[in-house]
């Protein structure tokens, strides 16, 4: 196995169903890579909050957006 170049970017993605342990896995990886330059993007932070919408408006949106991202 050859050493990787220092400037090479590596991407790790974690997928899975709701509450299947993605955050736990990501936290463990971040712990292992402590001291390295990492970017940690939680999907919970990716979506726009819908707090300003009425309950009826949110229910309509759930029917539209409740599908896999990929």
N, CA, C, O and CB atoms as a CASP TS submission, in Angstrom:
PFRMAT TS
TARGET T0000
AUTHOR 0000-0000-0000
METHOD Language model
MODEL 1
PARENT N/A
ATOM      1  N   UNK     1       0.842  -1.181   0.000  1.00  0.00           N
ATOM      2  CA  UNK     1       0.000   0.000   0.000  1.00  0.00           C
ATOM      3  C   UNK     1       0.885   1.240   0.000  1.00  0.00           C
ATOM      4  O   UNK     1       1.784   1.365   0.831  1.00  0.00           O
ATOM      5  CB  UNK     1      -0.957   0.000   1.217  1.00  0.00           C
ATOM      6  N   UNK     2       0.634   2.141  -0.917  1.00  0.00           N
ATOM      7  CA  UNK     2       1.444   3.347  -1.020  1.00  0.00           C
ATOM      8  C   UNK     2       0.806   4.485  -0.232  1.00  0.00           C
ATOM      9  O   UNK     2      -0.419   4.577  -0.153  1.00  0.00           O
ATOM     10  CB  UNK     2       1.626   3.750  -2.491  1.00  0.00           C
ATOM     11  N   UNK     3       1.636   5.356   0.354  1.00  0.00           N
ATOM     12  CA  UNK     3       1.076   6.493   1.098  1.00  0.00           C
ATOM     13  C   UNK     3       0.326   7.437   0.160  1.00  0.00           C
ATOM     14  O   UNK     3       0.704   7.609  -0.999  1.00  0.00           O
ATOM     15  CB  UNK     3       2.195   7.260   1.838  1.00  0.00           C
ATOM     16  N   UNK     4      -0.726   8.035   0.671  1.00  0.00           N
ATOM     17  CA  UNK     4      -1.519   8.970  -0.120  1.00  0.00           C
ATOM     18  C   UNK     4      -0.843  10.341  -0.112  1.00  0.00           C
ATOM     19  O   UNK     4      -0.237  10.724   0.889  1.00  0.00           O
ATOM     20  CB  UNK     4      -2.971   9.068   0.428  1.00  0.00           C
ATOM     21  N   UNK     5      -0.940  11.083  -1.217  1.00  0.00           N
ATOM     22  CA  UNK     5      -0.388  12.440  -1.233  1.00  0.00           C
ATOM     23  C   UNK     5      -1.049  13.295  -0.147  1.00  0.00           C
ATOM     24  O   UNK     5      -2.238  13.136   0.129  1.00  0.00           O
ATOM     25  CB  UNK     5      -0.584  13.092  -2.626  1.00  0.00           C
ATOM     26  N   UNK     6      -0.289  14.191   0.462  1.00  0.00           N
ATOM     27  CA  UNK     6      -0.804  14.996   1.569  1.00  0.00           C
ATOM     28  C   UNK     6      -1.955  15.914   1.174  1.00  0.00           C
ATOM     29  O   UNK     6      -2.822  16.188   2.005  1.00  0.00           O
ATOM     30  CB  UNK     6       0.306  15.819   2.147  1.00  0.00           C
ATOM     31  N   UNK     7      -1.994  16.395  -0.054  1.00  0.00           N
ATOM     32  CA  UNK     7      -3.021  17.345  -0.461  1.00  0.00           C
ATOM     33  C   UNK     7      -4.259  16.681  -1.056  1.00  0.00           C
ATOM     34  O   UNK     7      -5.162  17.373  -1.526  1.00  0.00           O
ATOM     35  CB  UNK     7      -2.447  18.306  -1.455  1.00  0.00           C
ATOM     36  N   UNK     8      -4.314  15.389  -1.042  1.00  0.00           N
ATOM     37  CA  UNK     8      -5.445  14.685  -1.640  1.00  0.00           C
ATOM     38  C   UNK     8      -6.662  14.761  -0.712  1.00  0.00           C
ATOM     39  O   UNK     8      -6.561  14.524   0.492  1.00  0.00           O
ATOM     40  CB  UNK     8      -5.076  13.209  -1.932  1.00  0.00           C
ATOM     41  N   UNK     9      -7.806  15.096  -1.297  1.00  0.00           N
ATOM     42  CA  UNK     9      -9.053  15.169  -0.544  1.00  0.00           C
ATOM     43  C   UNK     9      -9.726  13.804  -0.574  1.00  0.00           C
ATOM     44  O   UNK     9      -9.808  13.167  -1.624  1.00  0.00           O
ATOM     45  CB  UNK     9      -9.994  16.266  -1.121  1.00  0.00           C
ATOM     46  N   UNK    10     -10.197  13.366   0.564  1.00  0.00           N
ATOM     47  CA  UNK    10     -10.934  12.108   0.637  1.00  0.00           C
ATOM     48  C   UNK    10     -12.341  12.410   1.126  1.00  0.00           C
ATOM     49  O   UNK    10     -12.539  13.267   1.987  1.00  0.00           O
ATOM     50  CB  UNK    10     -10.221  11.081   1.576  1.00  0.00           C
ATOM     51  N   UNK    11     -13.306  11.708   0.574  1.00  0.00           N
ATOM     52  CA  UNK    11     -14.703  11.916   0.924  1.00  0.00           C
ATOM     53  C   UNK    11     -15.274  10.629   1.500  1.00  0.00           C
ATOM     54  O   UNK    11     -15.149   9.558   0.906  1.00  0.00           O
ATOM     55  CB  UNK    11     -15.521  12.378  -0.305  1.00  0.00           C
ATOM     56  N   UNK    12     -15.893  10.748   2.648  1.00  0.00           N
ATOM     57  CA  UNK    12     -16.570   9.616   3.273  1.00  0.00           C
ATOM     58  C   UNK    12     -18.038   9.997   3.392  1.00  0.00           C
ATOM     59  O   UNK    12     -18.361  11.044   3.953  1.00  0.00           O
ATOM     60  CB  UNK    12     -15.944   9.254   4.683  1.00  0.00           C
ATOM     61  N   UNK    13     -18.923   9.170   2.876  1.00  0.00           N
ATOM     62  CA  UNK    13     -20.356   9.416   3.027  1.00  0.00           C
ATOM     63  C   UNK    13     -20.973   8.255   3.790  1.00  0.00           C
ATOM     64  O   UNK    13     -20.550   7.106   3.660  1.00  0.00           O
ATOM     65  CB  UNK    13     -21.047   9.600   1.642  1.00  0.00           C
ATOM     66  N   UNK    14     -21.966   8.576   4.577  1.00  0.00           N
ATOM     67  CA  UNK    14     -22.656   7.564   5.372  1.00  0.00           C
ATOM     68  C   UNK    14     -24.143   7.689   5.068  1.00  0.00           C
ATOM     69  O   UNK    14     -24.724   8.766   5.208  1.00  0.00           O
ATOM     70  CB  UNK    14     -22.365   7.732   6.915  1.00  0.00           C
ATOM     71  N   UNK    15     -24.747   6.597   4.657  1.00  0.00           N
ATOM     72  CA  UNK    15     -26.175   6.620   4.356  1.00  0.00           C
ATOM     73  C   UNK    15     -26.887   5.551   5.167  1.00  0.00           C
ATOM     74  O   UNK    15     -26.263   4.647   5.724  1.00  0.00           O
ATOM     75  CB  UNK    15     -26.425   6.412   2.847  1.00  0.00           C
ATOM     76  N   UNK    16     -28.177   5.670   5.220  1.00  0.00           N
ATOM     77  CA  UNK    16     -28.978   4.676   5.922  1.00  0.00           C
ATOM     78  C   UNK    16     -30.340   5.232   6.259  1.00  0.00           C
ATOM     79  O   UNK    16     -30.586   6.432   6.139  1.00  0.00           O
ATOM     80  CB  UNK    16     -28.274   4.210   7.186  1.00  0.00           C
ATOM     81  N   UNK    17     -31.204   4.366   6.673  1.00  0.00           N
ATOM     82  CA  UNK    17     -32.551   4.764   7.052  1.00  0.00           C
ATOM     83  C   UNK    17     -32.555   5.603   8.317  1.00  0.00           C
ATOM     84  O   UNK    17     -31.550   5.686   9.024  1.00  0.00           O
ATOM     85  CB  UNK    17     -33.423   3.545   7.240  1.00  0.00           C
ATOM     86  N   UNK    18     -33.683   6.216   8.593  1.00  0.00           N
ATOM     87  CA  UNK    18     -33.845   7.032   9.784  1.00  0.00           C
ATOM     88  C   UNK    18     -33.489   6.222  11.028  1.00  0.00           C
ATOM     89  O   UNK    18     -33.932   5.086  11.196  1.00  0.00           O
ATOM     90  CB  UNK    18     -35.283   7.569   9.880  1.00  0.00           C
ATOM     91  N   UNK    19     -32.688   6.823  11.888  1.00  0.00           N
ATOM     92  CA  UNK    19     -32.301   6.243  13.180  1.00  0.00           C
ATOM     93  C   UNK    19     -31.540   4.923  13.045  1.00  0.00           C
ATOM     94  O   UNK    19     -31.648   4.051  13.907  1.00  0.00           O
ATOM     95  CB  UNK    19     -33.531   6.024  14.027  1.00  0.00           C
ATOM     96  N   UNK    20     -30.765   4.775  11.955  1.00  0.00           N
ATOM     97  CA  UNK    20     -30.012   3.528  11.767  1.00  0.00           C
ATOM     98  C   UNK    20     -28.548   3.638  12.188  1.00  0.00           C
ATOM     99  O   UNK    20     -27.779   2.693  12.008  1.00  0.00           O
ATOM    100  CB  UNK    20     -30.082   3.105  10.320  1.00  0.00           C
ATOM    101  N   UNK    21     -28.158   4.789  12.749  1.00  0.00           N
ATOM    102  CA  UNK    21     -26.813   4.908  13.308  1.00  0.00           C
ATOM    103  C   UNK    21     -25.832   5.741  12.512  1.00  0.00           C
ATOM    104  O   UNK    21     -24.632   5.685  12.780  1.00  0.00           O
ATOM    105  CB  UNK    21     -26.252   3.581  13.471  1.00  0.00           C
ATOM    106  N   UNK    22     -26.301   6.519  11.533  1.00  0.00           N
ATOM    107  CA  UNK    22     -25.369   7.328  10.735  1.00  0.00           C
ATOM    108  C   UNK    22     -24.613   8.336  11.602  1.00  0.00           C
ATOM    109  O   UNK    22     -23.399   8.483  11.461  1.00  0.00           O
ATOM    110  CB  UNK    22     -26.126   8.066   9.622  1.00  0.00           C
ATOM    111  N   UNK    23     -25.318   9.026  12.493  1.00  0.00           N
ATOM    112  CA  UNK    23     -24.662  10.021  13.343  1.00  0.00           C
ATOM    113  C   UNK    23     -23.652   9.359  14.267  1.00  0.00           C
ATOM    114  O   UNK    23     -22.561   9.891  14.473  1.00  0.00           O
ATOM    115  CB  UNK    23     -25.698  10.795  14.165  1.00  0.00           C
ATOM    116  N   UNK    24     -23.999   8.213  14.823  1.00  0.00           N
ATOM    117  CA  UNK    24     -23.070   7.479  15.688  1.00  0.00           C
ATOM    118  C   UNK    24     -21.816   7.089  14.914  1.00  0.00           C
ATOM    119  O   UNK    24     -20.701   7.238  15.415  1.00  0.00           O
ATOM    120  CB  UNK    24     -23.747   6.221  16.273  1.00  0.00           C
ATOM    121  N   UNK    25     -21.995   6.593  13.700  1.00  0.00           N
ATOM    122  CA  UNK    25     -20.849   6.210  12.864  1.00  0.00           C
ATOM    123  C   UNK    25     -20.002   7.432  12.520  1.00  0.00           C
ATOM    124  O   UNK    25     -18.774   7.373  12.583  1.00  0.00           O
ATOM    125  CB  UNK    25     -21.328   5.515  11.570  1.00  0.00           C
ATOM    126  N   UNK    26     -20.650   8.536  12.157  1.00  0.00           N
ATOM    127  CA  UNK    26     -19.914   9.757  11.811  1.00  0.00           C
ATOM    128  C   UNK    26     -19.141  10.289  13.010  1.00  0.00           C
ATOM    129  O   UNK    26     -17.998  10.725  12.870  1.00  0.00           O
ATOM    130  CB  UNK    26     -20.875  10.834  11.288  1.00  0.00           C
ATOM    131  N   UNK    27     -19.751  10.255  14.177  1.00  0.00           N
ATOM    132  CA  UNK    27     -19.054  10.704  15.388  1.00  0.00           C
ATOM    133  C   UNK    27     -17.835   9.838  15.676  1.00  0.00           C
ATOM    134  O   UNK    27     -16.797  10.354  16.087  1.00  0.00           O
ATOM    135  CB  UNK    27     -20.003  10.685  16.591  1.00  0.00           C
ATOM    136  N   UNK    28     -17.945   8.545  15.470  1.00  0.00           N
ATOM    137  CA  UNK    28     -16.819   7.630  15.701  1.00  0.00           C
ATOM    138  C   UNK    28     -15.684   7.914  14.710  1.00  0.00           C
ATOM    139  O   UNK    28     -14.513   7.934  15.089  1.00  0.00           O
ATOM    140  CB  UNK    28     -17.283   6.155  15.576  1.00  0.00           C
ATOM    141  N   UNK    29     -16.040   8.133  13.440  1.00  0.00           N
ATOM    142  CA  UNK    29     -15.030   8.456  12.423  1.00  0.00           C
ATOM    143  C   UNK    29     -14.338   9.766  12.781  1.00  0.00           C
ATOM    144  O   UNK    29     -13.114   9.865  12.695  1.00  0.00           O
ATOM    145  CB  UNK    29     -15.674   8.551  11.011  1.00  0.00           C
ATOM    146  N   UNK    30     -15.119  10.782  13.185  1.00  0.00           N
ATOM    147  CA  UNK    30     -14.538  12.071  13.575  1.00  0.00           C
ATOM    148  C   UNK    30     -13.609  11.904  14.776  1.00  0.00           C
ATOM    149  O   UNK    30     -12.568  12.555  14.852  1.00  0.00           O
ATOM    150  CB  UNK    30     -15.650  13.091  13.901  1.00  0.00           C
ATOM    151  N   UNK    31     -13.980  11.040  15.706  1.00  0.00           N
ATOM    152  CA  UNK    31     -13.136  10.762  16.873  1.00  0.00           C
ATOM    153  C   UNK    31     -11.814  10.119  16.447  1.00  0.00           C
ATOM    154  O   UNK    31     -10.750  10.489  16.944  1.00  0.00           O
ATOM    155  CB  UNK    31     -13.877   9.844  17.869  1.00  0.00           C
ATOM    156  N   UNK    32     -11.885   9.166  15.533  1.00  0.00           N
ATOM    157  CA  UNK    32     -10.681   8.489  15.038  1.00  0.00           C
ATOM    158  C   UNK    32      -9.773   9.469  14.296  1.00  0.00           C
ATOM    159  O   UNK    32      -8.549   9.383  14.389  1.00  0.00           O
ATOM    160  CB  UNK    32     -11.064   7.315  14.110  1.00  0.00           C
ATOM    161  N   UNK    33     -10.380  10.400  13.560  1.00  0.00           N
ATOM    162  CA  UNK    33      -9.618  11.367  12.762  1.00  0.00           C
ATOM    163  C   UNK    33      -9.308  12.652  13.525  1.00  0.00           C
ATOM    164  O   UNK    33      -8.944  13.659  12.919  1.00  0.00           O
ATOM    165  CB  UNK    33     -10.379  11.705  11.500  1.00  0.00           C
ATOM    166  N   UNK    34      -9.447  12.627  14.825  1.00  0.00           N
ATOM    167  CA  UNK    34      -9.193  13.806  15.640  1.00  0.00           C
ATOM    168  C   UNK    34      -7.814  14.373  15.332  1.00  0.00           C
ATOM    169  O   UNK    34      -6.828  13.638  15.267  1.00  0.00           O
ATOM    170  CB  UNK    34      -9.314  13.469  17.133  1.00  0.00           C
ATOM    171  N   UNK    35      -7.756  15.691  15.143  1.00  0.00           N
ATOM    172  CA  UNK    35      -6.498  16.340  14.813  1.00  0.00           C
ATOM    173  C   UNK    35      -6.302  16.526  13.321  1.00  0.00           C
ATOM    174  O   UNK    35      -5.435  17.293  12.901  1.00  0.00           O
ATOM    175  CB  UNK    35      -5.361  15.554  15.370  1.00  0.00           C
ATOM    176  N   UNK    36      -7.090  15.838  12.518  1.00  0.00           N
ATOM    177  CA  UNK    36      -7.033  15.996  11.061  1.00  0.00           C
ATOM    178  C   UNK    36      -8.011  17.103  10.661  1.00  0.00           C
ATOM    179  O   UNK    36      -8.902  17.463  11.429  1.00  0.00           O
ATOM    180  CB  UNK    36      -7.375  14.645  10.324  1.00  0.00           C
ATOM    181  N   UNK    37      -7.836  17.629   9.469  1.00  0.00           N
ATOM    182  CA  UNK    37      -8.771  18.632   8.954  1.00  0.00           C
ATOM    183  C   UNK    37      -9.969  17.903   8.355  1.00  0.00           C
ATOM    184  O   UNK    37      -9.866  17.291   7.292  1.00  0.00           O
ATOM    185  CB  UNK    37      -8.085  19.564   7.888  1.00  0.00           C
ATOM    186  N   UNK    38     -11.101  17.974   9.044  1.00  0.00           N
ATOM    187  CA  UNK    38     -12.295  17.305   8.537  1.00  0.00           C
ATOM    188  C   UNK    38     -13.457  18.294   8.470  1.00  0.00           C
ATOM    189  O   UNK    38     -13.509  19.266   9.223  1.00  0.00           O
ATOM    190  CB  UNK    38     -12.661  16.094   9.425  1.00  0.00           C
ATOM    191  N   UNK    39     -14.367  18.030   7.575  1.00  0.00           N
ATOM    192  CA  UNK    39     -15.621  18.772   7.480  1.00  0.00           C
ATOM    193  C   UNK    39     -16.728  17.758   7.710  1.00  0.00           C
ATOM    194  O   UNK    39     -16.751  16.696   7.089  1.00  0.00           O
ATOM    195  CB  UNK    39     -15.778  19.511   6.083  1.00  0.00           C
ATOM    196  N   UNK    40     -17.625  18.089   8.588  1.00  0.00           N
ATOM    197  CA  UNK    40     -18.669  17.176   9.024  1.00  0.00           C
ATOM    198  C   UNK    40     -20.009  17.856   8.727  1.00  0.00           C
ATOM    199  O   UNK    40     -20.388  18.790   9.435  1.00  0.00           O
ATOM    200  CB  UNK    40     -18.524  16.811  10.558  1.00  0.00           C
ATOM    201  N   UNK    41     -20.718  17.416   7.715  1.00  0.00           N
ATOM    202  CA  UNK    41     -21.994  18.018   7.321  1.00  0.00           C
ATOM    203  C   UNK    41     -23.126  17.072   7.683  1.00  0.00           C
ATOM    204  O   UNK    41     -23.286  16.015   7.072  1.00  0.00           O
ATOM    205  CB  UNK    41     -22.017  18.343   5.799  1.00  0.00           C
ATOM    206  N   UNK    42     -23.900  17.455   8.672  1.00  0.00           N
ATOM    207  CA  UNK    42     -25.048  16.643   9.082  1.00  0.00           C
ATOM    208  C   UNK    42     -26.230  16.973   8.174  1.00  0.00           C
ATOM    209  O   UNK    42     -26.493  18.142   7.891  1.00  0.00           O
ATOM    210  CB  UNK    42     -25.412  16.893  10.586  1.00  0.00           C
ATOM    211  N   UNK    43     -26.924  15.967   7.731  1.00  0.00           N
ATOM    212  CA  UNK    43     -28.081  16.197   6.864  1.00  0.00           C
ATOM    213  C   UNK    43     -29.197  16.931   7.597  1.00  0.00           C
ATOM    214  O   UNK    43     -30.026  17.578   6.957  1.00  0.00           O
ATOM    215  CB  UNK    43     -28.603  14.873   6.321  1.00  0.00           C
ATOM    216  N   UNK    44     -29.235  16.844   8.918  1.00  0.00           N
ATOM    217  CA  UNK    44     -30.226  17.601   9.677  1.00  0.00           C
ATOM    218  C   UNK    44     -30.045  19.096   9.446  1.00  0.00           C
ATOM    219  O   UNK    44     -31.008  19.859   9.532  1.00  0.00           O
ATOM    220  CB  UNK    44     -30.123  17.276  11.175  1.00  0.00           C
ATOM    221  N   UNK    45     -28.829  19.514   9.157  1.00  0.00           N
ATOM    222  CA  UNK    45     -28.548  20.925   8.909  1.00  0.00           C
ATOM    223  C   UNK    45     -28.743  21.295   7.445  1.00  0.00           C
ATOM    224  O   UNK    45     -28.652  22.469   7.086  1.00  0.00           O
ATOM    225  CB  UNK    45     -27.132  21.257   9.339  1.00  0.00           C
ATOM    226  N   UNK    46     -29.006  20.322   6.613  1.00  0.00           N
ATOM    227  CA  UNK    46     -29.123  20.528   5.173  1.00  0.00           C
ATOM    228  C   UNK    46     -30.514  21.025   4.779  1.00  0.00           C
ATOM    229  O   UNK    46     -30.662  21.759   3.802  1.00  0.00           O
ATOM    230  CB  UNK    46     -28.809  19.236   4.436  1.00  0.00           C
ATOM    231  N   UNK    47     -31.511  20.629   5.530  1.00  0.00           N
ATOM    232  CA  UNK    47     -32.888  20.969   5.187  1.00  0.00           C
ATOM    233  C   UNK    47     -33.323  22.279   5.824  1.00  0.00           C
ATOM    234  O   UNK    47     -32.900  22.617   6.929  1.00  0.00           O
ATOM    235  CB  UNK    47     -33.822  19.856   5.613  1.00  0.00           C
ATOM    236  N   UNK    48     -34.171  23.008   5.118  1.00  0.00           N
ATOM    237  CA  UNK    48     -34.730  24.259   5.618  1.00  0.00           C
ATOM    238  C   UNK    48     -35.761  23.943   6.697  1.00  0.00           C
ATOM    239  O   UNK    48     -36.557  23.015   6.547  1.00  0.00           O
ATOM    240  CB  UNK    48     -35.369  25.088   4.464  1.00  0.00           C
ATOM    241  N   UNK    49     -35.748  24.711   7.780  1.00  0.00           N
ATOM    242  CA  UNK    49     -36.741  24.520   8.835  1.00  0.00           C
ATOM    243  C   UNK    49     -38.104  24.982   8.332  1.00  0.00           C
ATOM    244  O   UNK    49     -38.202  25.933   7.557  1.00  0.00           O
ATOM    245  CB  UNK    49     -36.340  25.290  10.127  1.00  0.00           C
ATOM    246  N   UNK    50     -39.128  24.314   8.771  1.00  0.00           N
ATOM    247  CA  UNK    50     -40.487  24.632   8.335  1.00  0.00           C
ATOM    248  C   UNK    50     -41.323  25.177   9.487  1.00  0.00           C
ATOM    249  O   UNK    50     -42.552  25.147   9.427  1.00  0.00           O
ATOM    250  CB  UNK    50     -41.159  23.393   7.742  1.00  0.00           C
ATOM    251  N   UNK    51     -40.673  25.672  10.532  1.00  0.00           N
ATOM    252  CA  UNK    51     -41.371  26.147  11.725  1.00  0.00           C
ATOM    253  C   UNK    51     -42.351  27.281  11.442  1.00  0.00           C
ATOM    254  O   UNK    51     -43.347  27.430  12.150  1.00  0.00           O
ATOM    255  CB  UNK    51     -40.372  26.600  12.746  1.00  0.00           C
ATOM    256  N   UNK    52     -42.080  28.075  10.420  1.00  0.00           N
ATOM    257  CA  UNK    52     -42.935  29.223  10.128  1.00  0.00           C
ATOM    258  C   UNK    52     -44.210  28.838   9.371  1.00  0.00           C
ATOM    259  O   UNK    52     -45.074  29.689   9.159  1.00  0.00           O
ATOM    260  CB  UNK    52     -42.160  30.245   9.328  1.00  0.00           C
ATOM    261  N   UNK    53     -44.343  27.583   8.961  1.00  0.00           N
ATOM    262  CA  UNK    53     -45.530  27.132   8.236  1.00  0.00           C
ATOM    263  C   UNK    53     -46.587  26.595   9.196  1.00  0.00           C
ATOM    264  O   UNK    53     -46.274  26.109  10.283  1.00  0.00           O
ATOM    265  CB  UNK    53     -45.153  26.055   7.213  1.00  0.00           C
ATOM    266  N   UNK    54     -47.834  26.692   8.774  1.00  0.00           N
ATOM    267  CA  UNK    54     -48.914  26.113   9.572  1.00  0.00           C
ATOM    268  C   UNK    54     -48.827  24.596   9.498  1.00  0.00           C
ATOM    269  O   UNK    54     -48.154  24.047   8.626  1.00  0.00           O
ATOM    270  CB  UNK    54     -50.304  26.610   9.082  1.00  0.00           C
ATOM    271  N   UNK    55     -49.506  23.929  10.408  1.00  0.00           N
ATOM    272  CA  UNK    55     -49.510  22.471  10.413  1.00  0.00           C
ATOM    273  C   UNK    55     -50.076  21.926   9.102  1.00  0.00           C
ATOM    274  O   UNK    55     -49.552  20.957   8.554  1.00  0.00           O
ATOM    275  CB  UNK    55     -50.323  21.942  11.604  1.00  0.00           C
ATOM    276  N   UNK    56     -51.135  22.543   8.605  1.00  0.00           N
ATOM    277  CA  UNK    56     -51.744  22.094   7.344  1.00  0.00           C
ATOM    278  C   UNK    56     -50.759  22.225   6.183  1.00  0.00           C
ATOM    279  O   UNK    56     -50.672  21.333   5.340  1.00  0.00           O
ATOM    280  CB  UNK    56     -53.022  22.903   7.044  1.00  0.00           C
ATOM    281  N   UNK    57     -50.021  23.327   6.137  1.00  0.00           N
ATOM    282  CA  UNK    57     -49.041  23.535   5.063  1.00  0.00           C
ATOM    283  C   UNK    57     -47.908  22.519   5.162  1.00  0.00           C
ATOM    284  O   UNK    57     -47.432  22.020   4.142  1.00  0.00           O
ATOM    285  CB  UNK    57     -48.473  24.969   5.116  1.00  0.00           C
ATOM    286  N   UNK    58     -47.471  22.208   6.386  1.00  0.00           N
ATOM    287  CA  UNK    58     -46.406  21.214   6.565  1.00  0.00           C
ATOM    288  C   UNK    58     -46.863  19.823   6.142  1.00  0.00           C
ATOM    289  O   UNK    58     -46.091  19.067   5.553  1.00  0.00           O
ATOM    290  CB  UNK    58     -45.944  21.186   8.024  1.00  0.00           C
ATOM    291  N   UNK    59     -48.116  19.481   6.440  1.00  0.00           N
ATOM    292  CA  UNK    59     -48.635  18.167   6.044  1.00  0.00           C
ATOM    293  C   UNK    59     -48.644  18.017   4.527  1.00  0.00           C
ATOM    294  O   UNK    59     -48.349  16.939   4.010  1.00  0.00           O
ATOM    295  CB  UNK    59     -50.050  17.960   6.600  1.00  0.00           C
ATOM    296  N   UNK    60     -48.980  19.088   3.810  1.00  0.00           N
ATOM    297  CA  UNK    60     -48.951  19.044   2.341  1.00  0.00           C
ATOM    298  C   UNK    60     -47.525  18.815   1.843  1.00  0.00           C
ATOM    299  O   UNK    60     -47.304  18.032   0.919  1.00  0.00           O
ATOM    300  CB  UNK    60     -49.522  20.355   1.741  1.00  0.00           C
ATOM    301  N   UNK    61     -46.566  19.493   2.454  1.00  0.00           N
ATOM    302  CA  UNK    61     -45.169  19.351   2.036  1.00  0.00           C
ATOM    303  C   UNK    61     -44.634  17.955   2.301  1.00  0.00           C
ATOM    304  O   UNK    61     -43.854  17.430   1.507  1.00  0.00           O
ATOM    305  CB  UNK    61     -44.303  20.371   2.748  1.00  0.00           C
ATOM    306  N   UNK    62     -45.041  17.353   3.398  1.00  0.00           N
ATOM    307  CA  UNK    62     -44.555  16.009   3.735  1.00  0.00           C
ATOM    308  C   UNK    62     -44.863  15.040   2.608  1.00  0.00           C
ATOM    309  O   UNK    62     -44.044  14.176   2.295  1.00  0.00           O
ATOM    310  CB  UNK    62     -45.185  15.512   5.051  1.00  0.00           C
ATOM    311  N   UNK    63     -46.027  15.171   1.995  1.00  0.00           N
ATOM    312  CA  UNK    63     -46.387  14.290   0.882  1.00  0.00           C
ATOM    313  C   UNK    63     -45.473  14.502  -0.314  1.00  0.00           C
ATOM    314  O   UNK    63     -45.207  13.565  -1.066  1.00  0.00           O
ATOM    315  CB  UNK    63     -47.837  14.520   0.471  1.00  0.00           C
ATOM    316  N   UNK    64     -44.995  15.717  -0.492  1.00  0.00           N
ATOM    317  CA  UNK    64     -44.145  16.043  -1.641  1.00  0.00           C
ATOM    318  C   UNK    64     -42.693  15.636  -1.401  1.00  0.00           C
ATOM    319  O   UNK    64     -42.054  15.079  -2.293  1.00  0.00           O
ATOM    320  CB  UNK    64     -44.220  17.538  -1.946  1.00  0.00           C
ATOM    321  N   UNK    65     -42.163  15.908  -0.204  1.00  0.00           N
ATOM    322  CA  UNK    65     -40.722  15.729   0.026  1.00  0.00           C
ATOM    323  C   UNK    65     -40.353  14.426   0.711  1.00  0.00           C
ATOM    324  O   UNK    65     -39.167  14.167   0.919  1.00  0.00           O
ATOM    325  CB  UNK    65     -40.205  16.858   0.842  1.00  0.00           C
ATOM    326  N   UNK    66     -41.316  13.602   1.068  1.00  0.00           N
ATOM    327  CA  UNK    66     -40.985  12.364   1.768  1.00  0.00           C
ATOM    328  C   UNK    66     -40.606  11.279   0.764  1.00  0.00           C
ATOM    329  O   UNK    66     -41.394  10.382   0.466  1.00  0.00           O
ATOM    330  CB  UNK    66     -42.168  11.899   2.644  1.00  0.00           C
ATOM    331  N   UNK    67     -39.375  11.385   0.249  1.00  0.00           N
ATOM    332  CA  UNK    67     -38.853  10.413  -0.706  1.00  0.00           C
ATOM    333  C   UNK    67     -37.342  10.359  -0.543  1.00  0.00           C
ATOM    334  O   UNK    67     -36.753  11.307  -0.024  1.00  0.00           O
ATOM    335  CB  UNK    67     -39.250  10.781  -2.176  1.00  0.00           C
ATOM    336  N   UNK    68     -36.708   9.296  -0.963  1.00  0.00           N
ATOM    337  CA  UNK    68     -35.250   9.232  -0.867  1.00  0.00           C
ATOM    338  C   UNK    68     -34.583  10.361  -1.658  1.00  0.00           C
ATOM    339  O   UNK    68     -35.102  10.804  -2.682  1.00  0.00           O
ATOM    340  CB  UNK    68     -34.749   7.875  -1.370  1.00  0.00           C
ATOM    341  N   UNK    69     -33.441  10.812  -1.175  1.00  0.00           N
ATOM    342  CA  UNK    69     -32.694  11.855  -1.874  1.00  0.00           C
ATOM    343  C   UNK    69     -32.042  11.328  -3.137  1.00  0.00           C
ATOM    344  O   UNK    69     -31.788  12.092  -4.068  1.00  0.00           O
ATOM    345  CB  UNK    69     -31.641  12.449  -0.963  1.00  0.00           C
ATOM    346  N   UNK    70     -31.768  10.044  -3.181  1.00  0.00           N
ATOM    347  CA  UNK    70     -31.083   9.470  -4.341  1.00  0.00           C
ATOM    348  C   UNK    70     -31.975   8.452  -4.997  1.00  0.00           C
ATOM    349  O   UNK    70     -31.589   7.846  -5.997  1.00  0.00           O
ATOM    350  CB  UNK    70     -29.744   8.828  -3.939  1.00  0.00           C
TER
END
